[in-house]
């Protein structure tokens, strides 16, 4: 278990974190664990929550654009 009063994350820890987030599907699971896990460093937890919010925004915008694109295509 990681001590949350340990200080900031090292460069190596951030590099591993980013490497994990590059793997499809694993990234979402890891972000959920980091965002809501009790043993996660607060700095990484806040970052993971922000990343999940960005994912939700991009998915919502993608769905909206798809629906608008399909609607425009059927009107022709």
N, CA and C atoms as a LAMMPS dump frame, in Angstrom:
ITEM: TIMESTEP
0
ITEM: NUMBER OF ATOMS
228
ITEM: BOX BOUNDS ff ff ff
-5.0000000000000000e+02 5.0000000000000000e+02
-5.0000000000000000e+02 5.0000000000000000e+02
-5.0000000000000000e+02 5.0000000000000000e+02
ITEM: ATOMS id mol type element x y z
1 1 1 N 0.852 -1.187 0
2 1 2 C 0 0 0
3 1 3 C 0.893 1.245 0
4 2 1 N 0.549 2.198 -0.787
5 2 2 C 1.359 3.403 -0.956
6 2 3 C 0.974 4.438 0.096
7 3 1 N 1.976 5.071 0.702
8 3 2 C 1.73 6.134 1.671
9 3 3 C 1.358 7.404 0.915
10 4 1 N 0.161 7.953 1.201
11 4 2 C -0.296 9.119 0.445
12 4 3 C 0.437 10.399 0.839
13 5 1 N 1.175 10.378 1.933
14 5 2 C 1.941 11.553 2.34
15 5 3 C 3.386 11.458 1.855
16 6 1 N 3.624 10.691 0.83
17 6 2 C 4.952 10.411 0.328
18 6 3 C 5.558 11.576 -0.452
19 7 1 N 4.787 12.516 -0.887
20 7 2 C 5.293 13.62 -1.692
21 7 3 C 4.81 13.49 -3.119
22 8 1 N 5.521 14.125 -4.02
23 8 2 C 5.096 14.101 -5.418
24 8 3 C 5.545 12.812 -6.098
25 9 1 N 4.937 12.536 -7.235
26 9 2 C 5.28 11.367 -8.039
27 9 3 C 6.584 11.649 -8.787
28 10 1 N 7.41 10.626 -8.932
29 10 2 C 8.67 10.793 -9.663
30 10 3 C 8.412 10.755 -11.168
31 11 1 N 9.414 11.145 -11.936
32 11 2 C 9.309 11.119 -13.395
33 11 3 C 9.071 9.691 -13.875
34 12 1 N 9.771 8.738 -13.29
35 12 2 C 9.599 7.339 -13.67
36 12 3 C 8.187 6.836 -13.407
37 13 1 N 7.604 7.235 -12.272
38 13 2 C 6.226 6.84 -11.963
39 13 3 C 5.249 7.439 -12.971
40 14 1 N 5.48 8.695 -13.361
41 14 2 C 4.603 9.321 -14.357
42 14 3 C 4.776 8.677 -15.727
43 15 1 N 5.993 8.283 -16.073
44 15 2 C 6.218 7.614 -17.359
45 15 3 C 5.488 6.276 -17.404
46 16 1 N 5.526 5.52 -16.307
47 16 2 C 4.796 4.254 -16.242
48 16 3 C 3.293 4.498 -16.303
49 17 1 N 2.835 5.527 -15.615
50 17 2 C 1.413 5.873 -15.638
51 17 3 C 0.957 6.179 -17.056
52 18 1 N 1.719 7.002 -17.766
53 18 2 C 1.358 7.352 -19.142
54 18 3 C 1.438 6.149 -20.073
55 19 1 N 2.43 5.288 -19.871
56 19 2 C 2.541 4.08 -20.686
57 19 3 C 1.295 3.207 -20.53
58 20 1 N 0.815 3.062 -19.314
59 20 2 C -0.391 2.262 -19.065
60 20 3 C -1.608 2.896 -19.735
61 21 1 N -1.673 4.221 -19.753
62 21 2 C -2.833 4.877 -20.364
63 21 3 C -2.808 4.819 -21.89
64 22 1 N -1.7 4.4 -22.49
65 22 2 C -1.642 4.244 -23.948
66 22 3 C -2.246 2.926 -24.416
67 23 1 N -2.524 1.999 -23.505
68 23 2 C -3.041 0.677 -23.871
69 23 3 C -4.57 0.736 -23.884
70 24 1 N -5.195 0.48 -25.026
71 24 2 C -6.663 0.549 -25.114
72 24 3 C -7.34 -0.386 -24.111
73 25 1 N -8.455 0.06 -23.572
74 25 2 C -9.281 -0.618 -22.572
75 25 3 C -8.6 -0.719 -21.212
76 26 1 N -7.317 -1.037 -21.19
77 26 2 C -6.586 -1.069 -19.922
78 26 3 C -6.553 0.335 -19.331
79 27 1 N -6.457 1.343 -20.205
80 27 2 C -6.372 2.725 -19.736
81 27 3 C -7.618 3.136 -18.945
82 28 1 N -8.785 2.758 -19.413
83 28 2 C -10.015 3.154 -18.719
84 28 3 C -10.118 2.45 -17.369
85 29 1 N -9.773 1.167 -17.346
86 29 2 C -9.81 0.42 -16.083
87 29 3 C -8.812 1.011 -15.093
88 30 1 N -7.6 1.288 -15.568
89 30 2 C -6.577 1.867 -14.697
90 30 3 C -6.998 3.244 -14.191
91 31 1 N -7.566 4.072 -15.067
92 31 2 C -8.013 5.403 -14.64
93 31 3 C -9.101 5.308 -13.579
94 32 1 N -10.019 4.369 -13.729
95 32 2 C -11.069 4.19 -12.721
96 32 3 C -10.476 3.764 -11.376
97 33 1 N -9.512 2.855 -11.416
98 33 2 C -8.869 2.41 -10.171
99 33 3 C -8.112 3.562 -9.528
100 34 1 N -7.353 4.304 -10.335
101 34 2 C -6.589 5.421 -9.789
102 34 3 C -7.492 6.548 -9.306
103 35 1 N -8.588 6.801 -9.992
104 35 2 C -9.47 7.914 -9.625
105 35 3 C -10.22 7.635 -8.331
106 36 1 N -10.634 6.391 -8.133
107 36 2 C -11.511 6.098 -7.004
108 36 3 C -10.917 5.131 -5.99
109 37 1 N -9.673 4.724 -6.183
110 37 2 C -9.014 3.84 -5.225
111 37 3 C -8.548 4.613 -4.002
112 38 1 N -8.63 3.975 -2.851
113 38 2 C -8.272 4.664 -1.607
114 38 3 C -6.76 4.722 -1.382
115 39 1 N -5.998 3.848 -2.024
116 39 2 C -4.552 3.835 -1.794
117 39 3 C -3.773 4.616 -2.854
118 40 1 N -4.478 5.315 -3.734
119 40 2 C -3.822 6.077 -4.801
120 40 3 C -3.382 7.441 -4.287
121 41 1 N -2.218 7.86 -4.709
122 41 2 C -1.689 9.181 -4.354
123 41 3 C -2.691 10.244 -4.807
124 42 1 N -2.99 11.261 -3.977
125 42 2 C -3.985 12.286 -4.348
126 42 3 C -3.675 12.995 -5.664
127 43 1 N -2.404 13.207 -5.952
128 43 2 C -2 13.858 -7.199
129 43 3 C -2.427 13.016 -8.412
130 44 1 N -2.182 11.71 -8.349
131 44 2 C -2.553 10.814 -9.445
132 44 3 C -4.063 10.641 -9.497
133 45 1 N -4.721 10.631 -8.346
134 45 2 C -6.177 10.487 -8.295
135 45 3 C -6.868 11.663 -8.981
136 46 1 N -6.423 12.867 -8.692
137 46 2 C -7.011 14.053 -9.333
138 46 3 C -6.753 14.054 -10.833
139 47 1 N -5.557 13.658 -11.238
140 47 2 C -5.232 13.576 -12.661
141 47 3 C -6.124 12.553 -13.364
142 48 1 N -6.323 11.398 -12.729
143 48 2 C -7.159 10.351 -13.325
144 48 3 C -8.612 10.813 -13.447
145 49 1 N -9.116 11.529 -12.452
146 49 2 C -10.486 12.058 -12.525
147 49 3 C -10.616 13.058 -13.674
148 50 1 N -9.617 13.91 -13.834
149 50 2 C -9.644 14.878 -14.94
150 50 3 C -9.599 14.164 -16.287
151 51 1 N -8.794 13.12 -16.408
152 51 2 C -8.724 12.356 -17.66
153 51 3 C -10.056 11.676 -17.965
154 52 1 N -10.723 11.143 -16.949
155 52 2 C -12.026 10.509 -17.159
156 52 3 C -13.063 11.529 -17.62
157 53 1 N -12.996 12.738 -17.069
158 53 2 C -13.914 13.799 -17.5
159 53 3 C -13.655 14.142 -18.969
160 54 1 N -12.37 14.253 -19.371
161 54 2 C -12.048 14.525 -20.778
162 54 3 C -12.537 13.4 -21.683
163 55 1 N -12.364 12.146 -21.245
164 55 2 C -12.871 11.015 -22.032
165 55 3 C -14.374 11.137 -22.233
166 56 1 N -15.095 11.461 -21.168
167 56 2 C -16.556 11.578 -21.264
168 56 3 C -16.954 12.705 -22.221
169 57 1 N -16.247 13.825 -22.162
170 57 2 C -16.542 14.947 -23.057
171 57 3 C -16.306 14.54 -24.511
172 58 1 N -15.177 13.904 -24.783
173 58 2 C -14.866 13.506 -26.163
174 58 3 C -15.819 12.443 -26.685
175 59 1 N -16.218 11.512 -25.84
176 59 2 C -17.188 10.497 -26.27
177 59 3 C -18.531 11.152 -26.565
178 60 1 N -18.956 12.078 -25.697
179 60 2 C -20.211 12.793 -25.932
180 60 3 C -20.182 13.595 -27.221
181 61 1 N -19.086 14.308 -27.459
182 61 2 C -18.962 15.082 -28.7
183 61 3 C -18.917 14.173 -29.926
184 62 1 N -18.243 13.044 -29.812
185 62 2 C -18.183 12.099 -30.931
186 62 3 C -19.561 11.55 -31.26
187 63 1 N -20.327 11.205 -30.234
188 63 2 C -21.688 10.712 -30.458
189 63 3 C -22.564 11.787 -31.09
190 64 1 N -22.438 13.013 -30.605
191 64 2 C -23.219 14.117 -31.157
192 64 3 C -22.876 14.351 -32.624
193 65 1 N -21.588 14.367 -32.946
194 65 2 C -21.165 14.575 -34.337
195 65 3 C -21.637 13.427 -35.223
196 66 1 N -21.593 12.216 -34.709
197 66 2 C -22.057 11.063 -35.48
198 66 3 C -23.545 11.169 -35.761
199 67 1 N -24.308 11.521 -34.734
200 67 2 C -25.755 11.653 -34.922
201 67 3 C -26.092 12.784 -35.885
202 68 1 N -25.389 13.901 -35.771
203 68 2 C -25.623 15.015 -36.689
204 68 3 C -25.204 14.645 -38.105
205 69 1 N -24.123 13.923 -38.228
206 69 2 C -23.658 13.498 -39.544
207 69 3 C -24.61 12.514 -40.19
208 70 1 N -25.149 11.592 -39.415
209 70 2 C -26.109 10.637 -39.956
210 70 3 C -27.403 11.33 -40.342
211 71 1 N -27.81 12.307 -39.539
212 71 2 C -29.029 13.049 -39.857
213 71 3 C -28.867 13.877 -41.112
214 72 1 N -27.703 14.483 -41.289
215 72 2 C -27.455 15.296 -42.484
216 72 3 C -27.354 14.414 -43.72
217 73 1 N -26.794 13.233 -43.574
218 73 2 C -26.658 12.33 -44.705
219 73 3 C -27.987 11.782 -45.181
220 74 1 N -28.917 11.57 -44.272
221 74 2 C -30.217 11.023 -44.669
222 74 3 C -31.119 12.094 -45.278
223 75 1 N -30.791 13.38 -45.075
224 75 2 C -31.609 14.46 -45.618
225 75 3 C -31.306 14.708 -47.094
226 76 1 N -30.231 14.152 -47.601
227 76 2 C -29.855 14.384 -49.008
228 76 3 C -30.632 13.512 -49.949
